[in-house]
Amino acid sequence: MTAAPDPSASSSVEGEPSPSARPAAAQQPLYRERLLPGVAGWIVTAVLGSIFGLVLVPLNFTLALVVGAVCIVVAIVLAVLYSPVVEVRDGRFSLGRARIDVSLLGDPAPLTGEEWSLTIGQDFEPLAHHCIRGWVHAGLRIEVLDEEDPTTAWVTSTRRPHDLALAVRSAQQQVAAQQQG
């Protein structure tokens, strides 16, 4: 009987690091959130999908049920696929397809309640990069420190603004430590 290899031991393949030797940031994000719709959004998605089946009821009831079910599934899949992802990974902050190095960002400011309402309303910044979803009632604002970037800040909706702020600060500290060392 042979013993199973120890996963914490060095890799036997030369030049390839073991999983424990790889940087942790490359394996898992510090923060990841998909901005999925709320309950009302899912209800609207299902109703819109079922409308396509409802149109076919006069022609054939069975066909209407099948088409309605397929359209509901397609609508739900599209809602998931098109929901943006907020992520902090490998020293980068991502909002949907947009990415920026955390070293180019200032201190993150979690916003809830009245602060968030003002940020996306009366105090709206036209030059900031926004990733806002109306069904999420909290967010984060981070100033962009890059002098060459015309974008003044990144503003995003998030259900956990304090966790996202902590992840950005941690990533900034990791990048600063790597640059010093």
Backbone as a printed PyTorch tensor [residue, N CA C, xyz], in Angstrom:
tensor([[[  0.8490,  -1.1650,   0.0000],
         [  0.0000,   0.0000,   0.0000],
         [  0.9000,   1.2350,   0.0000]],

        [[  0.5780,   2.2040,  -0.8710],
         [  1.3890,   3.4120,  -0.9580],
         [  0.7040,   4.5410,  -0.2080]],

        [[  1.5150,   5.3970,   0.3390],
         [  0.9930,   6.5420,   1.0910],
         [  0.6330,   7.6590,   0.1330]],

        [[ -0.4040,   8.3660,   0.4430],
         [ -0.8030,   9.5150,  -0.3710],
         [  0.2030,  10.6340,  -0.1610]],

        [[  0.5140,  11.3780,  -1.2450],
         [  1.4780,  12.4700,  -1.0960],
         [  0.9310,  13.5600,  -0.1890]],

        [[  1.8460,  14.1770,   0.5530],
         [  1.4930,  15.2640,   1.4590],
         [  1.2530,  16.5280,   0.6370]],

        [[  0.0230,  17.1070,   0.6650],
         [ -0.2400,  18.2940,  -0.1420],
         [  0.5670,  19.5070,   0.2880]],

        [[  1.0820,  19.5240,   1.5220],
         [  1.8690,  20.6660,   1.9750],
         [  3.3380,  20.5310,   1.6020]],

        [[  3.7220,  19.3550,   1.1000],
         [  5.1100,  19.1440,   0.6960],
         [  5.3710,  19.8500,  -0.6220]],

        [[  6.6510,  20.0810,  -0.9160],
         [  7.0170,  20.7420,  -2.1580],
         [  6.5960,  19.8970,  -3.3420]],

        [[  6.3290,  20.5530,  -4.4340],
         [  5.9050,  19.8610,  -5.6350],
         [  7.0470,  19.0220,  -6.1760]],

        [[  6.7010,  17.8520,  -6.6980],
         [  7.7260,  16.9810,  -7.2520],
         [  8.1090,  17.4070,  -8.6600]],

        [[  7.2780,  18.2080,  -9.3050],
         [  7.5920,  18.6960, -10.6330],
         [  8.5050,  19.9040, -10.4840]],

        [[  9.6760,  19.8270, -11.1130],
         [ 10.6440,  20.9050, -10.9540],
         [ 10.1520,  22.1690, -11.6450]],

        [[ 10.2960,  23.2860, -10.9760],
         [  9.9000,  24.5700, -11.5440],
         [  8.4550,  24.9410, -11.2370]],

        [[  7.6540,  23.9890, -10.7800],
         [  6.2590,  24.2740, -10.4630],
         [  6.0860,  24.3360,  -8.9510]],

        [[  5.6570,  25.4850,  -8.4140],
         [  5.5160,  25.5910,  -6.9630],
         [  4.3340,  24.7670,  -6.4690]],

        [[  4.4350,  24.3390,  -5.2290],
         [  3.3250,  23.6160,  -4.6170],
         [  2.1920,  24.5970,  -4.3580]],

        [[  0.9590,  24.0940,  -4.1790],
         [ -0.1610,  25.0070,  -3.9270],
         [  0.0680,  25.9050,  -2.7210]],

        [[  0.7480,  25.4070,  -1.6920],
         [  0.9750,  26.2330,  -0.5080],
         [  2.0560,  27.2820,  -0.7380]],

        [[  2.8910,  27.0940,  -1.7780],
         [  3.9570,  28.0480,  -2.0570],
         [  3.4760,  29.1920,  -2.9450]],

        [[  2.3480,  29.0130,  -3.5910],
         [  1.8100,  30.0720,  -4.4420],
         [  1.2580,  31.1860,  -3.5700]],

        [[  1.3110,  32.4320,  -4.0740],
         [  0.7640,  33.5310,  -3.2850],
         [ -0.7360,  33.3460,  -3.0720]],

        [[ -1.1910,  33.6300,  -1.8620],
         [ -2.6020,  33.4500,  -1.5220],
         [ -3.5010,  34.3560,  -2.3520]],

        [[ -3.0150,  35.5520,  -2.7130],
         [ -3.8380,  36.4950,  -3.4650],
         [ -4.1840,  35.9500,  -4.8390]],

        [[ -3.3180,  35.1130,  -5.4160],
         [ -3.5840,  34.5670,  -6.7300],
         [ -4.6110,  33.4420,  -6.6650]],

        [[ -4.8300,  32.8860,  -5.5000],
         [ -5.7370,  31.7610,  -5.3740],
         [ -7.1700,  32.1900,  -5.0750]],

        [[ -7.3450,  33.2050,  -4.2750],
         [ -8.6790,  33.5750,  -3.8330],
         [ -8.7570,  35.0900,  -3.6590]],

        [[ -9.8780,  35.7030,  -4.0950],
         [-10.0020,  37.1520,  -3.9200],
         [-10.1790,  37.5340,  -2.4570]],

        [[ -9.7380,  38.7530,  -2.1230],
         [ -9.9750,  39.2770,  -0.7770],
         [-11.4570,  39.5950,  -0.5810]],

        [[-12.1220,  39.9480,  -1.6760],
         [-13.5400,  40.2860,  -1.6180],
         [-14.1420,  40.0080,  -2.9830]],

        [[-15.3360,  39.4380,  -2.9970],
         [-16.0480,  39.1940,  -4.2530],
         [-17.5410,  39.2470,  -3.9700]],

        [[-18.2470,  40.0310,  -4.7750],
         [-19.6950,  40.1510,  -4.6280],
         [-20.3130,  40.3570,  -6.0020]],

        [[-21.2950,  39.5540,  -6.3210],
         [-22.0670,  39.7500,  -7.5480],
         [-23.3050,  40.5510,  -7.1630]],

        [[-23.5250,  41.6610,  -7.8460],
         [-24.6430,  42.5500,  -7.5240],
         [-25.9330,  42.0470,  -8.1780]],

        [[-26.4380,  40.9350,  -7.6490],
         [-27.6620,  40.3200,  -8.1590],
         [-28.8760,  41.1620,  -7.7860]],

        [[-29.9480,  41.0440,  -8.5740],
         [-31.1690,  41.7750,  -8.2320],
         [-31.7420,  41.3220,  -6.8940]],

        [[-32.5530,  42.1810,  -6.3000],
         [-33.2570,  41.8300,  -5.0680],
         [-34.4820,  40.9800,  -5.3840]],

        [[-35.2940,  40.7110,  -4.3880],
         [-36.4800,  39.8630,  -4.5530],
         [-37.4090,  40.4270,  -5.6260]],

        [[-37.6690,  41.7250,  -5.5880],
         [-38.5550,  42.3390,  -6.5800],
         [-37.9860,  42.1860,  -7.9910]],

        [[-36.6770,  42.2950,  -8.1240],
         [-36.0400,  42.1180,  -9.4300],
         [-36.2190,  40.7160,  -9.9780]],

        [[-36.1160,  39.7190,  -9.0980],
         [-36.3170,  38.3280,  -9.5400],
         [-37.7710,  38.0930,  -9.9430]],

        [[-38.7050,  38.6950,  -9.2200],
         [-40.1250,  38.5480,  -9.5710],
         [-40.3910,  39.1650, -10.9370]],

        [[-39.8680,  40.3630, -11.1660],
         [-40.0400,  41.0240, -12.4650],
         [-39.4080,  40.1870, -13.5750]],

        [[-38.2270,  39.6290, -13.3290],
         [-37.5560,  38.7870, -14.3190],
         [-38.4140,  37.5790, -14.6690]],

        [[-38.9690,  36.9130, -13.6770],
         [-39.8140,  35.7410, -13.9230],
         [-41.0980,  36.1260, -14.6580]],

        [[-41.7000,  37.2500, -14.2780],
         [-42.9300,  37.6910, -14.9420],
         [-42.6480,  38.0420, -16.4000]],

        [[-41.5630,  38.7630, -16.6600],
         [-41.2260,  39.1130, -18.0450],
         [-40.9630,  37.8610, -18.8800]],

        [[-40.2750,  36.8950, -18.2930],
         [-40.0380,  35.6430, -19.0130],
         [-41.3260,  34.9060, -19.3090]],

        [[-42.2670,  34.9070, -18.3700],
         [-43.5220,  34.1740, -18.5700],
         [-44.4500,  34.8620, -19.5680]],

        [[-44.2740,  36.1480, -19.7910],
         [-45.1220,  36.8700, -20.7500],
         [-44.9860,  36.2790, -22.1490]],

        [[-43.7910,  35.8420, -22.5140],
         [-43.5990,  35.2410, -23.8360],
         [-44.4440,  33.9770, -23.9900]],

        [[-44.5610,  33.2010, -22.9300],
         [-45.4210,  32.0240, -22.9800],
         [-46.8890,  32.3980, -23.0160]],

        [[-47.2590,  33.4390, -22.2990],
         [-48.6500,  33.8810, -22.2410],
         [-49.1680,  34.2910, -23.6190]],

        [[-48.3170,  34.8530, -24.4340],
         [-48.7060,  35.2810, -25.7760],
         [-49.1340,  34.0830, -26.6220]],

        [[-48.5740,  32.9160, -26.3570],
         [-48.8570,  31.7310, -27.1720],
         [-50.0470,  30.9110, -26.6840]],

        [[-50.6920,  31.2950, -25.5880],
         [-51.8290,  30.5310, -25.0550],
         [-52.9430,  30.3460, -26.0900]],

        [[-53.3170,  31.3640, -26.8800],
         [-54.3880,  31.1490, -27.8710],
         [-54.0310,  30.0960, -28.9310]],

        [[-52.7510,  29.9230, -29.2150],
         [-52.3520,  28.9490, -30.2350],
         [-52.3250,  27.5250, -29.6900]],

        [[-51.6020,  27.3300, -28.5810],
         [-51.4540,  25.9870, -28.0220],
         [-51.0160,  26.1350, -26.5660]],

        [[-51.8180,  25.5980, -25.6470],
         [-51.5330,  25.7590, -24.2230],
         [-50.2350,  25.0660, -23.8150]],

        [[-49.9950,  23.8700, -24.3260],
         [-48.7690,  23.1280, -23.9850],
         [-47.5400,  23.8800, -24.4860]],

        [[-47.6160,  24.3650, -25.7080],
         [-46.5120,  25.1460, -26.2690],
         [-46.2680,  26.3980, -25.4250]],

        [[-47.3490,  27.0360, -24.9880],
         [-47.2280,  28.2420, -24.1600],
         [-46.5180,  27.9370, -22.8500]],

        [[-46.8400,  26.8060, -22.2110],
         [-46.1700,  26.4260, -20.9620],
         [-44.6840,  26.1740, -21.1730]],

        [[-44.3570,  25.4600, -22.2460],
         [-42.9490,  25.1410, -22.5200],
         [-42.1680,  26.4110, -22.8290]],

        [[-42.7010,  27.2360, -23.7210],
         [-42.0130,  28.4800, -24.0870],
         [-41.9030,  29.4000, -22.8730]],

        [[-42.9530,  29.4870, -22.0710],
         [-42.9090,  30.3130, -20.8640],
         [-41.8350,  29.8550, -19.8990]],

        [[-41.7500,  28.5360, -19.6650],
         [-40.7320,  27.9940, -18.7530],
         [-39.3270,  28.2500, -19.2810]],

        [[-39.1310,  28.0300, -20.5700],
         [-37.8080,  28.2670, -21.1670],
         [-37.4390,  29.7450, -21.0680]],

        [[-38.3770,  30.6250, -21.3410],
         [-38.0980,  32.0660, -21.2780],
         [-37.8140,  32.5290, -19.8500]],

        [[-38.4860,  31.9410, -18.8640],
         [-38.1940,  32.2780, -17.4660],
         [-36.7640,  31.8870, -17.1290]],

        [[-36.3640,  30.6780, -17.5190],
         [-34.9960,  30.2100, -17.2460],
         [-33.9820,  31.1010, -17.9540]],

        [[-34.2400,  31.4290, -19.2210],
         [-33.3200,  32.2910, -19.9750],
         [-33.2230,  33.6710, -19.3190]],

        [[-34.3420,  34.2300, -18.8900],
         [-34.3320,  35.5500, -18.2430],
         [-33.5340,  35.5200, -16.9450]],

        [[-33.6820,  34.4520, -16.1630],
         [-32.9340,  34.3380, -14.9040],
         [-31.4430,  34.1950, -15.1760]],

        [[-31.0860,  33.3690, -16.1600],
         [-29.6690,  33.1940, -16.5080],
         [-29.0710,  34.5170, -16.9790]],

        [[-29.8020,  35.2550, -17.8100],
         [-29.3010,  36.5550, -18.2810],
         [-29.1490,  37.5470, -17.1310]],

        [[-30.0790,  37.5330, -16.1830],
         [-29.9720,  38.4320, -15.0240],
         [-28.7190,  38.1300, -14.2150]],

        [[-28.3890,  36.8580, -14.0710],
         [-27.1790,  36.4810, -13.3310],
         [-25.9310,  36.8570, -14.1260]],

        [[-25.9170,  36.5250, -15.4160],
         [-24.7290,  36.7870, -16.2340],
         [-24.4290,  38.2750, -16.3800]],

        [[-25.4540,  39.1060, -16.4210],
         [-25.2410,  40.5380, -16.6220],
         [-25.1670,  41.3340, -15.3210]],

        [[-25.1930,  40.6570, -14.1940],
         [-24.9940,  41.3440, -12.9120],
         [-23.5010,  41.5650, -12.7120]],

        [[-23.0740,  42.8040, -12.4680],
         [-21.6380,  43.0660, -12.3370],
         [-21.0510,  42.4470, -11.0710]],

        [[-19.7590,  42.1530, -11.1480],
         [-19.0280,  41.5940, -10.0140],
         [-18.0970,  42.6670,  -9.4620]],

        [[-18.1440,  42.8560,  -8.1490],
         [-17.2240,  43.7520,  -7.4410],
         [-16.1920,  42.8450,  -6.7950]],

        [[-14.8990,  43.0890,  -7.0970],
         [-13.8760,  42.1570,  -6.6200],
         [-12.5720,  42.8760,  -6.2980]],

        [[-11.9000,  42.4000,  -5.2510],
         [-10.5480,  42.8450,  -4.9100],
         [ -9.6800,  41.6000,  -4.9560]],

        [[ -8.6980,  41.6040,  -5.8870],
         [ -7.8510,  40.4280,  -6.0790],
         [ -6.5220,  40.8640,  -6.6980]],

        [[ -5.4550,  40.2600,  -6.2320],
         [ -4.1210,  40.4670,  -6.8080],
         [ -3.7440,  41.9450,  -6.9180]],

        [[ -4.0990,  42.7520,  -5.9310],
         [ -3.7340,  44.1630,  -5.9410],
         [ -4.5520,  45.0080,  -6.8950]],

        [[ -5.6780,  44.4740,  -7.3520],
         [ -6.5420,  45.2070,  -8.2770],
         [ -7.9620,  45.2430,  -7.7380]],

        [[ -8.6380,  46.3410,  -8.0290],
         [-10.0390,  46.5230,  -7.6620],
         [-10.8340,  46.4920,  -8.9550]],

        [[-11.8410,  45.6310,  -9.0390],
         [-12.6290,  45.4610, -10.2600],
         [-14.0940,  45.7730, -10.0050]],

        [[-14.6640,  46.5320, -10.9180],
         [-16.1050,  46.8010, -10.9380],
         [-16.6000,  46.3850, -12.3140]],

        [[-17.2260,  45.2340, -12.3990],
         [-17.6270,  44.7320, -13.7090],
         [-16.3800,  44.4600, -14.5300]],

        [[-16.2860,  45.0650, -15.7170],
         [-15.1070,  44.8620, -16.5720],
         [-13.9960,  45.8730, -16.3050]],

        [[-14.2770,  46.9300, -15.5570],
         [-13.2740,  47.9580, -15.2630],
         [-12.3770,  47.5050, -14.1160]],

        [[-11.0660,  47.7910, -14.2450],
         [-10.1000,  47.4050, -13.2190],
         [ -9.1260,  48.5490, -12.9710]],

        [[ -8.6580,  48.6480, -11.7200],
         [ -7.6630,  49.6530, -11.3610],
         [ -6.7870,  49.0830, -10.2530]],

        [[ -5.5080,  49.4290, -10.2960],
         [ -4.5940,  49.0030,  -9.2330],
         [ -4.9630,  49.7260,  -7.9410]],

        [[ -4.9510,  48.9950,  -6.8300],
         [ -5.3180,  49.6080,  -5.5460],
         [ -4.3060,  50.6560,  -5.1090]],

        [[ -3.0940,  50.6080,  -5.6520],
         [ -2.0860,  51.6120,  -5.3030],
         [ -2.4510,  52.9930,  -5.8540]],

        [[ -3.3700,  53.0400,  -6.8140],
         [ -3.8050,  54.3060,  -7.4020],
         [ -5.0550,  54.8630,  -6.7200]],

        [[ -5.4870,  54.1960,  -5.6580],
         [ -6.7130,  54.5940,  -4.9720],
         [ -6.4190,  55.1580,  -3.5890]],

        [[ -7.2710,  56.0710,  -3.1490],
         [ -7.1650,  56.6280,  -1.8020],
         [ -7.8620,  55.7420,  -0.7850]],

        [[ -8.2020,  56.3340,   0.3420],
         [ -8.8530,  55.5890,   1.4150],
         [-10.3270,  55.3670,   1.0670]],

        [[-10.8020,  54.1220,   1.1210],
         [-12.2060,  53.8550,   0.8020],
         [-13.1500,  54.3770,   1.8850]],

        [[-14.2810,  54.9050,   1.4480],
         [-15.2740,  55.4400,   2.3840],
         [-16.5820,  54.6660,   2.2400]],

        [[-16.9030,  53.7990,   3.2110],
         [-18.1910,  53.0950,   3.1700],
         [-19.3360,  54.0880,   3.3510]],

        [[-20.3940,  53.9170,   2.5630],
         [-21.5270,  54.8390,   2.6030],
         [-22.8210,  54.0570,   2.8100]],

        [[-23.6150,  54.4810,   3.7710],
         [-24.9160,  53.8620,   4.0120],
         [-25.9360,  54.9620,   4.2750]],

        [[-27.1790,  54.6050,   4.1700],
         [-28.2630,  55.5270,   4.5060],
         [-28.2150,  56.8370,   3.7550]],

        [[-28.2500,  57.9280,   4.5120],
         [-28.3000,  59.2730,   3.9360],
         [-27.0410,  59.6080,   3.1350]],

        [[-25.8740,  59.1630,   3.6140],
         [-24.6220,  59.4210,   2.8770],
         [-24.6870,  58.8090,   1.4810]],

        [[-25.1800,  57.5710,   1.3960],
         [-25.2770,  56.8910,   0.1030],
         [-26.2960,  57.5960,  -0.7900]],

        [[-27.4260,  57.9800,  -0.2230],
         [-28.4510,  58.6840,  -0.9930],
         [-27.9140,  59.9880,  -1.5700]],

        [[-27.1500,  60.7290,  -0.7800],
         [-26.5580,  61.9780,  -1.2750],
         [-25.5240,  61.7130,  -2.3610]],

        [[-24.7120,  60.6780,  -2.1920],
         [-23.6520,  60.3730,  -3.1550],
         [-24.2150,  60.0230,  -4.5230]],

        [[-25.3130,  59.2870,  -4.5580],
         [-25.8760,  58.9030,  -5.8560],
         [-26.9700,  59.8600,  -6.3130]],

        [[-27.2430,  60.8780,  -5.5190],
         [-28.2720,  61.8570,  -5.8580],
         [-27.6990,  63.2490,  -5.9930]],

        [[-27.9110,  64.0620,  -4.9870],
         [-27.5340,  65.4740,  -4.9990],
         [-26.0360,  65.6880,  -5.2220]],

        [[-25.1840,  64.8560,  -4.6170],
         [-23.7270,  65.0190,  -4.7350],
         [-23.1190,  64.1410,  -5.8290]],

        [[-23.9110,  63.7530,  -6.8180],
         [-23.4380,  62.8780,  -7.8940],
         [-22.2290,  63.4930,  -8.5980]],

        [[-21.1900,  62.6930,  -8.7870],
         [-19.9680,  63.1560,  -9.4570],
         [-19.9520,  62.6460, -10.8990]],

        [[-20.1180,  63.5260, -11.8810],
         [-20.1470,  63.0720, -13.2680],
         [-18.8200,  62.4740, -13.7480]],

        [[-17.7020,  62.8850, -13.1710],
         [-16.4060,  62.3770, -13.6140],
         [-15.9900,  61.0880, -12.9120]],

        [[-16.7530,  60.6530, -11.9450],
         [-16.4260,  59.4100, -11.2310],
         [-16.8960,  58.2060, -12.0450]],

        [[-16.2490,  57.0610, -11.8090],
         [-16.6860,  55.8030, -12.4170],
         [-17.7330,  55.1960, -11.4910]],

        [[-18.9280,  54.9440, -12.0290],
         [-20.0330,  54.4540, -11.2060],
         [-20.4310,  53.0340, -11.5990]],

        [[-20.7290,  52.2380, -10.6060],
         [-21.3330,  50.9150, -10.7860],
         [-22.4340,  50.8360,  -9.7280]],

        [[-23.5930,  51.3890, -10.0710],
         [-24.6670,  51.5630,  -9.0970],
         [-25.8610,  50.7040,  -9.4950]],

        [[-26.4180,  50.0160,  -8.5290],
         [-27.6290,  49.2320,  -8.7190],
         [-28.6700,  49.7520,  -7.7370]],

        [[-29.8410,  50.0950,  -8.2410],
         [-30.8810,  50.7180,  -7.4290],
         [-31.4140,  49.8520,  -6.3090]],

        [[-31.2740,  48.5540,  -6.4220],
         [-31.8020,  47.6550,  -5.3870],
         [-30.8080,  47.4310,  -4.2540]],

        [[-29.6220,  48.0190,  -4.3440],
         [-28.6200,  47.9190,  -3.2750],
         [-28.5340,  49.2960,  -2.6200]],

        [[-28.7650,  49.3550,  -1.3120],
         [-28.9140,  50.6390,  -0.6210],
         [-27.7050,  51.0320,   0.2140]],

        [[-26.5340,  50.6180,  -0.2080],
         [-25.2820,  51.0100,   0.4460],
         [-24.2010,  50.9830,  -0.6180]],

        [[-23.0560,  51.5840,  -0.3110],
         [-22.0070,  51.6150,  -1.3130],
         [-20.6680,  52.0350,  -0.7530]],

        [[-19.7560,  52.2650,  -1.6760],
         [-18.3920,  52.6270,  -1.3300],
         [-17.8990,  53.6660,  -2.3260]],

        [[-17.1740,  54.6510,  -1.8290],
         [-16.5360,  55.6610,  -2.6860],
         [-15.0530,  55.6500,  -2.3920]],

        [[-14.2500,  55.5850,  -3.4640],
         [-12.7970,  55.6050,  -3.3150],
         [-12.2410,  56.6410,  -4.2870]],

        [[-11.4930,  57.5780,  -3.7640],
         [-10.8720,  58.6100,  -4.5900],
         [ -9.7570,  58.0050,  -5.4320]],

        [[ -9.6520,  58.4500,  -6.6990],
         [ -8.5650,  58.0290,  -7.5810],
         [ -7.4300,  59.0320,  -7.4250]],

        [[ -6.2330,  58.5430,  -7.0670],
         [ -5.0800,  59.4080,  -6.8030],
         [ -4.2100,  59.6470,  -8.0330]],

        [[ -4.4430,  58.9250,  -9.1070],
         [ -3.6380,  59.0440, -10.3210],
         [ -3.8960,  60.4010, -10.9800]],

        [[ -2.8410,  61.2240, -11.0770],
         [ -2.9680,  62.5710, -11.6550],
         [ -3.3340,  62.5290, -13.1390]],

        [[ -2.9390,  61.4710, -13.8480],
         [ -3.1980,  61.3760, -15.2830],
         [ -4.5890,  60.8290, -15.5970]],

        [[ -5.2830,  60.3380, -14.6100],
         [ -6.6140,  59.7600, -14.8010],
         [ -7.6690,  60.8380, -14.5740]],

        [[ -8.5070,  61.1180, -15.5770],
         [ -9.5360,  62.1420, -15.3960],
         [-10.6670,  61.6990, -14.4590]],

        [[-10.7170,  60.4130, -14.1410],
         [-11.7380,  59.9040, -13.2300],
         [-11.4080,  60.3490, -11.8100]],

        [[-12.3630,  60.9680, -11.1460],
         [-12.1130,  61.5000,  -9.8000],
         [-12.2340,  60.4440,  -8.7120]],

        [[-13.1130,  59.4670,  -8.9130],
         [-13.3540,  58.4520,  -7.8770],
         [-14.0410,  57.2440,  -8.4990]],

        [[-14.0630,  56.1590,  -7.7480],
         [-14.8630,  54.9850,  -8.0970],
         [-15.9610,  54.8820,  -7.0520]],

        [[-17.1880,  54.7680,  -7.5250],
         [-18.3490,  54.6720,  -6.6450],
         [-19.1090,  53.4070,  -7.0280]],

        [[-19.3370,  52.5390,  -6.0580],
         [-20.0300,  51.2880,  -6.3550],
         [-21.0650,  50.9360,  -5.3020]],

        [[-22.1170,  50.3060,  -5.7510],
         [-23.0780,  49.7120,  -4.8270],
         [-22.4610,  48.4530,  -4.2410]],

        [[-22.7620,  48.1700,  -2.9970],
         [-22.3420,  46.9320,  -2.3560],
         [-23.2350,  46.6860,  -1.1490]],

        [[-23.5340,  45.4330,  -0.9040],
         [-24.3510,  45.0950,   0.2630],
         [-23.5150,  45.0710,   1.5390]],

        [[-22.1820,  45.0150,   1.3860],
         [-21.2730,  44.9510,   2.5400],
         [-20.1670,  46.0020,   2.3840]],

        [[-20.5000,  47.2950,   2.5270],
         [-19.5130,  48.3480,   2.2740],
         [-18.3060,  48.3060,   3.2080]],

        [[-18.4960,  47.9280,   4.4570],
         [-17.3680,  47.8910,   5.4000],
         [-16.4170,  46.7410,   5.0720]],

        [[-16.9510,  45.6040,   4.6420],
         [-16.1050,  44.4750,   4.2380],
         [-15.2980,  44.8230,   2.9890]],

        [[-15.9450,  45.4900,   2.0220],
         [-15.2440,  45.8920,   0.8040],
         [-14.1530,  46.9080,   1.1240]],

        [[-14.4420,  47.8690,   1.9860],
         [-13.4340,  48.8620,   2.3840],
         [-12.2450,  48.1810,   3.0490]],

        [[-12.5070,  47.2180,   3.9160],
         [-11.4360,  46.4720,   4.5820],
         [-10.5920,  45.6960,   3.5710]],

        [[-11.2390,  45.0930,   2.5840],
         [-10.5070,  44.3410,   1.5580],
         [ -9.6110,  45.2630,   0.7340]],

        [[-10.1120,  46.4430,   0.3730],
         [ -9.3040,  47.4000,  -0.3980],
         [ -8.1120,  47.8640,   0.4340]],

        [[ -8.3440,  48.1840,   1.6990],
         [ -7.2340,  48.6080,   2.5710],
         [ -6.2000,  47.4930,   2.7210]],

        [[ -6.6540,  46.2600,   2.8870],
         [ -5.7300,  45.1220,   3.0110],
         [ -4.9090,  44.9550,   1.7460]],

        [[ -5.5550,  45.0710,   0.5930],
         [ -4.8390,  44.9570,  -0.6770],
         [ -3.8270,  46.0910,  -0.8290]],

        [[ -4.1980,  47.3050,  -0.4110],
         [ -3.2690,  48.4330,  -0.4740],
         [ -2.0560,  48.1810,   0.4200]],

        [[ -2.2730,  47.6200,   1.6080],
         [ -1.1590,  47.3110,   2.5140],
         [ -0.2720,  46.2140,   1.9400]],

        [[ -0.8700,  45.2060,   1.3050],
         [ -0.0850,  44.1300,   0.6910],
         [  0.7900,  44.6710,  -0.4330]],

        [[  0.2210,  45.5350,  -1.2710],
         [  0.9830,  46.1220,  -2.3820],
         [  2.1100,  46.9920,  -1.8410]],

        [[  1.8350,  47.7950,  -0.8170],
         [  2.8720,  48.6520,  -0.2210],
         [  3.9950,  47.8060,   0.3730]],

        [[  3.6560,  46.7000,   1.0240],
         [  4.6700,  45.8170,   1.6110],
         [  5.5190,  45.1620,   0.5230]],

        [[  4.9000,  44.7890,  -0.5960],
         [  5.6480,  44.1860,  -1.7030],
         [  6.5930,  45.1960,  -2.3430]],

        [[  6.1630,  46.4590,  -2.4420],
         [  7.0070,  47.4890,  -3.0420],
         [  8.1890,  47.8290,  -2.1480]],

        [[  8.0210,  47.7270,  -0.8320],
         [  9.1140,  48.0150,   0.0990],
         [ 10.0900,  46.8530,   0.1840]],

        [[  9.5800,  45.6450,   0.0300],
         [ 10.4080,  44.4490,   0.2320],
         [ 10.9730,  43.8760,  -0.9790]]])
